[in-house]
Amino acid sequence: MATKAEKIVAGLGGIDNIDEIEGCITRLRTEVHDPEKVDEAALKAAGAHGVVKMGTAIQVVIGTDADPIAADIEDMM
């Protein structure tokens, strides 16, 4: 079974689509190469409370475990 971090990576369009990621209190702040590959439904199914898209900047609201999840995703990159 995929971890929460792996599900979020998939929702962001895969590891190759993620340019940068950082945890910020309750959200993941990401820069992606192709925002069209971001699947909001998949992110919400992975536990996101919300998704904010601003061009290639994507914020995934996930709660207080944002920092550890960001660290897990950075380890995959």
C-alpha positions as CSV (number, residue, x, y, z in Angstrom):
1,M,0.0,0.0,0.0
2,A,1.3,3.4,-0.9
3,T,2.3,5.9,1.8
4,K,0.6,9.3,2.1
5,A,3.7,10.9,0.6
6,E,3.6,8.5,-2.4
7,K,-0.1,9.3,-2.9
8,I,0.6,13.0,-2.8
9,V,3.5,12.6,-5.3
10,A,1.1,10.8,-7.6
11,G,-1.5,13.5,-7.3
12,L,1.2,16.1,-8.1
13,G,1.9,14.3,-11.4
14,G,4.7,12.1,-10.3
15,I,8.2,12.8,-8.9
16,D,9.5,14.1,-12.3
17,N,6.8,16.8,-12.3
18,I,7.9,18.2,-8.9
19,D,10.5,20.9,-9.1
20,E,10.5,22.0,-5.5
21,I,8.6,21.1,-2.3
22,E,8.7,22.4,1.2
23,G,6.5,22.0,4.3
24,C,4.9,25.2,5.7
25,I,3.0,24.6,9.0
26,T,-0.2,23.0,7.5
27,R,0.5,22.8,3.8
28,L,3.0,21.7,1.2
29,R,4.2,24.4,-1.0
30,T,5.3,23.0,-4.4
31,E,6.5,24.2,-7.7
32,V,5.7,21.8,-10.6
33,H,6.8,21.7,-14.2
34,D,3.3,21.0,-15.7
35,P,0.3,22.1,-13.6
36,E,-2.0,20.2,-16.0
37,K,-0.7,17.0,-14.5
38,V,-1.9,17.9,-11.0
39,D,-4.9,15.8,-10.0
40,E,-6.9,17.6,-7.3
41,A,-9.2,14.6,-6.7
42,A,-6.2,12.3,-6.2
43,L,-4.7,14.8,-3.7
44,K,-8.0,15.0,-1.8
45,A,-8.2,11.2,-1.8
46,A,-4.7,11.2,-0.3
47,G,-5.9,13.3,2.6
48,A,-5.6,16.9,1.4
49,H,-8.1,19.3,2.8
50,G,-7.7,21.6,-0.1
51,V,-5.5,22.5,-3.1
52,V,-4.6,26.0,-4.2
53,K,-3.2,26.4,-7.7
54,M,-1.4,29.6,-8.9
55,G,0.3,28.7,-12.2
56,T,3.1,26.3,-11.4
57,A,2.9,27.0,-7.7
58,I,0.6,24.4,-6.0
59,Q,-0.2,24.4,-2.3
60,V,-1.6,21.2,-0.8
61,V,-3.4,21.8,2.6
62,I,-2.8,18.6,4.6
63,G,-2.6,19.7,8.3
64,T,0.2,19.5,10.8
65,D,2.0,16.6,9.2
66,A,3.1,18.8,6.3
67,D,6.8,19.0,7.3
68,P,7.3,15.2,7.7
69,I,5.5,14.5,4.5
70,A,7.6,17.1,2.7
71,A,10.8,15.5,4.1
72,D,9.5,12.1,2.8
73,I,8.9,13.5,-0.6
74,E,12.3,15.2,-0.7
75,D,13.9,11.8,0.1
76,M,12.2,10.4,-3.0
77,M,13.6,13.1,-5.2
